[in-house]
Amino acid sequence: MFRRYNRHHPHYQLGMATNNKIQNPHSLSTRDETVTFGFQKVPTREKAKLVQRHFNSIARKYDFMNTLLSFGLHYRWKWIAVNMLGLKQGCRVIDVCGGTADLAILAARYVGPEGHVIVYDFNRAMMLAGKSKVRKALLDGRISYVQGDAEQIAFPNQYFDAAMVGFGIRNLAHMEKGLAEMYRVLKPGGTAMCLEFSRPTNPVFRFLYDAYSFYVMPFMGRLLTGSPTAYTYLPESIRLFPLPDELSEMLLHIGFSPVSYHRLTNGIAVVHLGIK
Ligand SMILES: C[S@@+](CC[C@H](N)C(=O)[O-])C[C@H]1O[C@@H](n2cnc3c(N)ncnc32)[C@H](O)[C@@H]1O
C-alpha cells in the first residue's frame, strides 16, 4: 500500500490542530533529560555512547547477522527503497547513519561516475566494515565517508539532491532533529527517504513476528556475537518507533510535503518519502 499525505490531509490537520507540537518520545524538546535506549530510560547524553558501544560490539558481524536474521530480506527492502528515490545520473546523495554502506552502494550505481554518495555515520567501526564491499563493487571513486553525528550533519544547507537513512533514525536521541537535518541539507525539490522497521499489519503475522524478534533474535544474537544484549536492543527500539502515520506527521511538521509511505513484507519495514 502506498499512502500519500500533504499539509491538507485530515490526519495531518488533526495532529497539528490538537497540539501544535508532535508528542513523541523522540521529539525535539531540549528540556527532556532522559530518552529511550530500547526499553530503558537513559540520560540523553548517555544514549549516543550506548549506541556507539552497541555498534562497536557488532560491527564486524553486522552484515552477516542482518542477512541471517532477516532471511536475506533486507537486501530486497534496501533495493526497493533506493529505487523509490528516483535518483538520476550526477546526483549528490547523503546516506545518513550509512553504516556498512549497503544503501550507498545501491545509490552509487544510479548516480553514475558524475554523481557522488557520502556515507555519514558516527561509528568508525561500522564504516570500516563496509569499505571492502565498496571496493569490491568498484565504487570507491563514487563513495566517500564522513564521520559525524546525524543530529548535526556536517554539510551546508541545500547541498544534496537526495538524503536517505536506512535502519538508523531509530537510534538517535532526538530523531526529529536528525530528520530536520536531512531537510536542511537537501536542495529544494530534493527527496528524503527513510527505511525503518515497523510492525506487521496482520495480527497473526504480528504475533509470530513478535515471538521471533523477542525470543529467537536475542538468542541467535547471543550465540553468534557473544553479546547477551546486542539483539535485545533491536526489537525493543523497533517497538518504540513511531507508526507510519505518526512518522508521516513528523515529516510534514518538519516541512516535507508531500509525504508518502510504502509498507514492505506486511509492514515489517516501511519506506517513507518526503519532498523538500
Ligand atoms: C542499524 S545500522 C544501519 C546501517 C545501514 N544504514 C544499513 O541499512 O544497514 C545504524 C547505524 O546508525 C549509526 N548511528 C546511530 N546513531 C547515529 C548518530 N547519532 N549519528 C550518526 N550515525 C548514527 C550507527 O553507527 C549505525 O552504523
The ligand as an SDF file (V2000), in Angstrom:
LIG
                    3D

 27 29  0  0  0  0  0  0  0  0999 V2000
   21.3150   -0.3830   12.0880 C   0  0  0  0  0  0  0  0  0  0  0  0
   22.6900    0.4770   11.4420 S   0  0  0  0  0  0  0  0  0  0  0  0
   22.1620    0.8110    9.7910 C   0  0  0  0  0  0  0  0  0  0  0  0
   23.2810    0.7800    8.8020 C   0  0  0  0  0  0  0  0  0  0  0  0
   22.8720    0.8860    7.3480 C   0  0  0  0  0  0  0  0  0  0  0  0
   22.2070    2.1440    7.0760 N   0  0  0  0  0  0  0  0  0  0  0  0
   22.0130   -0.2660    6.9140 C   0  0  0  0  0  0  0  0  0  0  0  0
   20.9200   -0.0080    6.4050 O   0  0  0  0  0  0  0  0  0  0  0  0
   22.4130   -1.4130    7.0380 O   0  0  0  0  0  0  0  0  0  0  0  0
   22.5100    2.0450   12.2210 C   0  0  0  0  0  0  0  0  0  0  0  0
   23.6970    2.9610   12.0090 C   0  0  0  0  0  0  0  0  0  0  0  0
   23.3570    4.2390   12.5460 O   0  0  0  0  0  0  0  0  0  0  0  0
   24.5090    4.8100   13.0880 C   0  0  0  0  0  0  0  0  0  0  0  0
   24.1150    5.8710   14.0220 N   0  0  0  0  0  0  0  0  0  0  0  0
   23.3490    5.7450   15.1220 C   0  0  0  0  0  0  0  0  0  0  0  0
   23.1810    6.9340   15.7210 N   0  0  0  0  0  0  0  0  0  0  0  0
   23.8610    7.8450   14.9760 C   0  0  0  0  0  0  0  0  0  0  0  0
   24.0600    9.2470   15.0780 C   0  0  0  0  0  0  0  0  0  0  0  0
   23.5250    9.9570   16.0640 N   0  0  0  0  0  0  0  0  0  0  0  0
   24.7870    9.8460   14.1290 N   0  0  0  0  0  0  0  0  0  0  0  0
   25.3420    9.1450   13.1130 C   0  0  0  0  0  0  0  0  0  0  0  0
   25.2010    7.8110   12.9660 N   0  0  0  0  0  0  0  0  0  0  0  0
   24.4530    7.1560   13.8920 C   0  0  0  0  0  0  0  0  0  0  0  0
   25.2060    3.6330   13.7590 C   0  0  0  0  0  0  0  0  0  0  0  0
   26.5700    3.8910   13.9990 O   0  0  0  0  0  0  0  0  0  0  0  0
   24.9620    2.5200   12.7290 C   0  0  0  0  0  0  0  0  0  0  0  0
   26.0030    2.4150   11.8190 O   0  0  0  0  0  0  0  0  0  0  0  0
  1  2  1  0
  2  3  1  0
  2 10  1  0
  3  4  1  0
  4  5  1  0
  5  6  1  0
  5  7  1  0
  7  8  2  0
  7  9  1  0
 10 11  1  0
 11 12  1  0
 11 26  1  0
 12 13  1  0
 13 14  1  0
 13 24  1  0
 14 15  1  0
 14 23  1  0
 15 16  2  0
 16 17  1  0
 17 18  1  0
 17 23  2  0
 18 19  1  0
 18 20  2  0
 20 21  1  0
 21 22  2  0
 22 23  1  0
 24 25  1  0
 24 26  1  0
 26 27  1  0
M  CHG  2   2   1   9  -1
M  END
$$$$
